[in-house]
Structures are given as C-alpha cells and as structure tokens.
Amino acid sequence: MTALEEAAEQSAAATSADTGVYTPLLVPVQDHQETKAAEPILTVRGVERSFHVGGRQLHVLKGIDMELTPNRLVMLRGRSGSGKTTLLNMIGGLDQPDRGEIFFMGQPFHQWNDDKRTEVRRKRIGFIFQSFALMPLLSAWENVELSLRMAGVPRSQWKPRVQHCLELVGLGKRMHHRPFELSGGEQQRVAIAKAIAHRPTMLLADEPTAELDSQMGAQVMSVFKDIIRTEQVTICMTTHDPTILEVADHVYQMVDGKFIHT
Ligand SMILES: Nc1ncnc2c1ncn2[C@@H]1O[C@H](COP(=O)(O)OP(=O)(O)OP(=O)(O)O)[C@@H](O)[C@H]1O
C-alpha cells in the first residue's frame, strides 16, 4: 500500500478534533464533467527562456504550451534541471519569457512589467516552497496574518480568516507554536495556510513534499485535495516523487525544456 493510500484509509476514520492528529479526507476534487468546458485560468503558449551562463546561452524552456483550468491539481514532473522551476516562476509572474505568451485570468503576464505582475501576484497567486519559507520568530498564526497584511486585506478580516486557514490544514491546536516547535509536515501545512489566506485563484508549489517523509508528504497532498474543494483554487506543483503523481488530475512530463506525451 502506498503512503497516499494509507493516508486515505486513515482518513476514513478521521477523528482529528479528538486526537489532534491530522487525518484529512482524501476525496475526489470534484466531478470532472462539471468543469470540462471551464475557461482556463492560465494559458501558456510557445514559451521559451534562455539564460547566459559562462558566456554561453543555456536554452532552458524550448516551447511550452499548457493550460490550467479551475479547481485542478496539476503536476510538473521531470528530472533535475529539466526546467520545472523556471516554468513555475514564469507562471507565477516572477520571471518573463523571451518568447511566447502567458495569460493569467486573461491578463498578459508576458507583456506586463514587474510592478504590474507583482500586484496581481499578491492578490491572486500563492506560493509554497520546498523549504517552507516561514518567518522563524513568528508563530503559525502570525505567519498567516503576515500574508493577509501583504495582500492588503482589511485588518478586521484577519482573525476569522487566519483561524479558518489554520483549522483547514489541521493545525487548530498548534496555532500559536513557532516553526521550530512544529514538525516538518506541520511547518509545510502552516506554509499552505499562509499561501491560501488571501484567497488566491492559483497556488504554485515547488517540490512541496521534497523535505518530508512519505507519511507527511501524503498528508500535504491530502490538504491540497481539501483546499481545492473548499477554497476553489487550482494547484500547480513540481515533484520528483512518483507515488505522489497518482493524485494529480493532470501530469505534464518535462524533458529537457519541453513537454513530452507519455
Ligand atoms: N537564473 C538563472 N541563471 C542561469 N541559469 C539558470 C537560472 N535559472 C535556472 N537556470 C538553469 O536552468 C536549468 C533548469 O533549472 P530549473 O531550476 O528550472 O530545473 P528544475 O527542473 O526545476 O530542477 P530541480 O528539480 O533540480 O529543481 C538548470 O540548468 C539551471 O542551472
């Protein structure tokens, strides 16, 4: 039995409120028929990106086409160096393509300057990194609050939203712990709460389970499934882990800067 199947089985008997142990329900994201005709929230067409390295041109992305539709869990899979993070940065408006187009909710990221992309990013996109990226001196609560402050959410809305997000990721009983008082899996769940607090449309996660053991990795994936359903978000994540791919709605396989069909 894989770690994910184990997590699903545990979830069936979940008693998180009683035990404080997080065992979320692993359920299908939603009826795929329902959103089949849905407009994509992200469209990537013919994207290329090169870097100058040591006097040479390194062609990292060689013509990427992809779409993300609402309420999906999409994974980018590929070897180290194949270009996954470069693409994720591009989708999130952190970098721009040399060629090609990126439309996020109809907005042309490839034509916009950094300030304009940052504005959209703060309001509509959430990021999760391999290394959790939490402020070490702030509690779980304060870390989540910080992201609401950054997104310009009115202070009067902070308390219920922070509480909701931390409960959603199963940390209702550890809200006031600081990162060093939490396990790796719990820290990653704080990072997820922080990333969804401002109600993004799209959540981007770069190897979110890479530093976790398989059990904790499975918990994080269950949280992802839950938040797609309850928060109406689309998640695009990179992974090396073949056991995690089975919960994806779609997998893009990247080889040397291109998608291949498997
Ligand atoms: N800013 C940059 N300047 C120069 N080279 C870069 C830059 N960003 C990425 N690269 C190079 O582009 C290639 C692809 O890197 P990228 O991080 O996108 O791969 P990846 O598939 O995410 O790998 P990993 O799984 O190890 O994170 C690598 O050879 C990397 O060294």
PDBQT file of the ligand as one rigid body, heavy atoms in Angstrom, charges set to zero:
ROOT
HETATM    1  N1  LIG A 301      18.642  32.489 -13.258  1.00  0.00    +0.000 N 
HETATM    2  C1  LIG A 301      19.334  31.513 -13.858  1.00  0.00    +0.000 A 
HETATM    3  N2  LIG A 301      20.525  31.763 -14.417  1.00  0.00    +0.000 NA
HETATM    4  C2  LIG A 301      21.216  30.801 -15.048  1.00  0.00    +0.000 A 
HETATM    5  N3  LIG A 301      20.807  29.530 -15.183  1.00  0.00    +0.000 NA
HETATM    6  C3  LIG A 301      19.619  29.211 -14.636  1.00  0.00    +0.000 A 
HETATM    7  C4  LIG A 301      18.822  30.175 -13.953  1.00  0.00    +0.000 A 
HETATM    8  N4  LIG A 301      17.688  29.560 -13.521  1.00  0.00    +0.000 NA
HETATM    9  C5  LIG A 301      17.786  28.273 -13.911  1.00  0.00    +0.000 A 
HETATM   10  N5  LIG A 301      18.924  28.060 -14.575  1.00  0.00    +0.000 N 
HETATM   11  C6  LIG A 301      19.364  26.799 -15.175  1.00  0.00    +0.000 C 
HETATM   12  O1  LIG A 301      18.268  26.276 -15.909  1.00  0.00    +0.000 OA
HETATM   13  C7  LIG A 301      18.224  24.855 -15.811  1.00  0.00    +0.000 C 
HETATM   14  C8  LIG A 301      16.861  24.421 -15.330  1.00  0.00    +0.000 C 
HETATM   15  O2  LIG A 301      16.716  24.814 -13.969  1.00  0.00    +0.000 OA
HETATM   16  P1  LIG A 301      15.372  24.576 -13.146  1.00  0.00    +0.000 P 
HETATM   17  O3  LIG A 301      15.642  25.029 -11.745  1.00  0.00    +0.000 OA
HETATM   18  O4  LIG A 301      14.247  25.200 -13.869  1.00  0.00    +0.000 OA
HETATM   19  O5  LIG A 301      15.233  22.989 -13.220  1.00  0.00    +0.000 OA
HETATM   20  P2  LIG A 301      14.305  22.025 -12.370  1.00  0.00    +0.000 P 
HETATM   21  O6  LIG A 301      13.689  21.076 -13.323  1.00  0.00    +0.000 OA
HETATM   22  O7  LIG A 301      13.376  22.835 -11.519  1.00  0.00    +0.000 OA
HETATM   23  O8  LIG A 301      15.371  21.299 -11.453  1.00  0.00    +0.000 OA
HETATM   24  P3  LIG A 301      15.218  20.804  -9.916  1.00  0.00    +0.000 P 
HETATM   25  O9  LIG A 301      14.250  19.666  -9.959  1.00  0.00    +0.000 OA
HETATM   26  O10 LIG A 301      16.600  20.387  -9.566  1.00  0.00    +0.000 OA
HETATM   27  O11 LIG A 301      14.738  21.977  -9.127  1.00  0.00    +0.000 OA
HETATM   28  C9  LIG A 301      19.367  24.457 -14.894  1.00  0.00    +0.000 C 
HETATM   29  O12 LIG A 301      20.465  24.052 -15.690  1.00  0.00    +0.000 OA
HETATM   30  C10 LIG A 301      19.684  25.731 -14.142  1.00  0.00    +0.000 C 
HETATM   31  O13 LIG A 301      21.028  25.768 -13.755  1.00  0.00    +0.000 OA
ENDROOT
TORSDOF 0
